[in-house]
Protein backbone atom coordinates (compact mmCIF):
# COMPACT_ATOMS: atom_id res chain seq x y z
CA UNK A 1 0.00 0.00 0.00
CA UNK A 2 1.43 3.41 -0.93
CA UNK A 3 2.04 6.22 1.57
CA UNK A 4 -0.82 8.20 -0.01
CA UNK A 5 -3.22 5.27 0.36
CA UNK A 6 -2.19 4.84 4.00
CA UNK A 7 -2.77 8.55 4.67
CA UNK A 8 -6.22 8.41 3.03
CA UNK A 9 -7.12 5.31 5.07
CA UNK A 10 -6.00 7.03 8.29
CA UNK A 11 -8.07 10.13 7.52
CA UNK A 12 -11.12 8.03 6.63
CA UNK A 13 -10.71 6.06 9.86
CA UNK A 14 -10.52 9.25 11.94
CA UNK A 15 -13.59 10.76 10.26
CA UNK A 16 -15.57 7.53 10.66
CA UNK A 17 -14.63 6.91 14.29
CA UNK A 18 -14.50 10.50 15.47
CA UNK A 19 -17.56 11.86 13.74
CA UNK A 20 -15.50 14.32 11.68
CA UNK A 21 -13.03 17.03 12.50
CA UNK A 22 -15.61 19.75 13.18
CA UNK A 23 -17.66 17.87 15.78
CA UNK A 24 -18.60 20.01 18.78
CA UNK A 25 -17.07 18.85 22.03
CA UNK A 26 -18.68 18.62 25.44
CA UNK A 27 -17.55 21.20 27.97
CA UNK A 28 -17.52 24.96 28.42
CA UNK A 29 -18.86 27.07 25.55
CA UNK A 30 -16.93 30.18 24.55
CA UNK A 31 -18.56 33.60 24.64
CA UNK A 32 -17.75 33.77 20.92
CA UNK A 33 -19.92 30.73 20.26
CA UNK A 34 -22.69 32.15 22.45
CA UNK A 35 -22.55 35.40 20.48
CA UNK A 36 -22.85 33.50 17.21
CA UNK A 37 -25.54 31.03 18.29
CA UNK A 38 -27.71 32.94 20.83
CA UNK A 39 -27.58 36.72 20.30
CA UNK A 40 -30.56 38.01 18.33
CA UNK A 41 -32.24 34.61 18.37
CA UNK A 42 -34.97 32.95 20.44
CA UNK A 43 -33.54 30.38 22.83
CA UNK A 44 -35.99 27.81 24.24
CA UNK A 45 -35.18 26.75 27.79
CA UNK A 46 -36.54 24.17 30.22
CA UNK A 47 -35.82 24.74 33.90
CA UNK A 48 -35.40 22.10 36.63
CA UNK A 49 -38.92 22.93 37.94
CA UNK A 50 -40.27 21.96 34.46
CA UNK A 51 -41.15 25.56 33.52
CA UNK A 52 -40.35 26.40 29.92
CA UNK A 53 -39.53 29.81 28.54
CA UNK A 54 -38.22 31.68 25.52
CA UNK A 55 -35.12 33.80 26.10
CA UNK A 56 -34.00 36.58 23.77
CA UNK A 57 -30.62 38.24 24.30
CA UNK A 58 -29.92 41.24 22.07
CA UNK A 59 -26.64 42.78 20.91
CA UNK A 60 -27.49 45.99 22.84
CA UNK A 61 -27.25 43.90 26.06
CA UNK A 62 -30.98 43.89 26.73
CA UNK A 63 -32.91 40.66 27.14
CA UNK A 64 -36.37 39.34 27.73
CA UNK A 65 -37.85 36.08 28.88
CA UNK A 66 -41.42 34.89 28.33
CA UNK A 67 -43.39 31.76 29.12
CA UNK A 68 -42.91 30.17 32.53
CA UNK A 69 -41.14 33.37 33.57
CA UNK A 70 -41.82 36.86 32.18
CA UNK A 71 -39.37 39.71 32.60
CA UNK A 72 -36.95 42.08 30.88
CA UNK A 73 -33.43 42.92 31.93
CA UNK A 74 -29.82 43.46 30.98
CA UNK A 75 -26.94 41.09 30.44
CA UNK A 76 -23.15 41.18 30.03
CA UNK A 77 -20.44 38.69 29.08
CA UNK A 78 -18.95 36.51 31.81
CA UNK A 79 -15.65 35.27 30.40
CA UNK A 80 -14.67 32.73 29.37
CA UNK A 81 -17.93 30.79 28.97
CA UNK A 82 -21.06 32.53 30.12
CA UNK A 83 -23.04 35.65 30.84
CA UNK A 84 -24.37 37.64 33.79
CA UNK A 85 -28.07 38.53 33.92
CA UNK A 86 -29.93 41.19 35.89
CA UNK A 87 -33.71 40.94 35.57
CA UNK A 88 -36.07 43.79 36.48
CA UNK A 89 -38.34 41.54 38.60
CA UNK A 90 -36.69 38.12 38.93
CA UNK A 91 -34.20 37.75 41.80
CA UNK A 92 -34.99 41.32 42.96
CA UNK A 93 -32.59 42.82 40.35
CA UNK A 94 -29.66 40.87 41.76
CA UNK A 95 -27.08 40.03 39.10
CA UNK A 96 -26.31 36.35 38.61
CA UNK A 97 -23.41 35.10 36.50
CA UNK A 98 -24.09 31.84 34.68
CA UNK A 99 -21.79 29.36 32.97
CA UNK A 100 -22.80 27.65 29.73
CA UNK A 101 -21.58 24.18 28.76
CA UNK A 102 -22.40 21.75 26.00
CA UNK A 103 -23.45 18.20 26.64
CA UNK A 104 -24.08 16.35 23.41
CA UNK A 105 -26.42 18.47 21.30
CA UNK A 106 -27.67 20.48 24.30
CA UNK A 107 -26.48 23.61 26.03
CA UNK A 108 -26.70 23.56 29.82
CA UNK A 109 -26.68 26.71 31.94
CA UNK A 110 -25.28 26.53 35.48
CA UNK A 111 -25.66 28.80 38.50
CA UNK A 112 -22.58 30.10 40.35
CA UNK A 113 -22.93 27.26 42.91
CA UNK A 114 -22.79 24.65 40.12
CA UNK A 115 -26.48 23.70 40.16
CA UNK A 116 -28.35 23.45 36.88
CA UNK A 117 -30.22 26.64 36.00
CA UNK A 118 -31.71 25.40 32.72
CA UNK A 119 -31.26 23.35 29.56
CA UNK A 120 -31.56 24.85 26.10
CA UNK A 121 -33.92 22.77 24.00
CA UNK A 122 -33.85 24.81 20.80
CA UNK A 123 -32.59 27.97 19.09
CA UNK A 124 -34.41 29.81 16.30
PyMOL commands that set and color helices and strands:
alter all, ss='L'
color gray80, all
select helices_A, chain A and resi 3-18+31-37+90-93
alter helices_A, ss='H'
color red, helices_A
select strands_A, chain A and resi 27-28+42-46+52-57+62-67+71-78+82-87+96-103+106-110+116-123
alter strands_A, ss='S'
color yellow, strands_A
deselect
rebuild
show_as cartoon
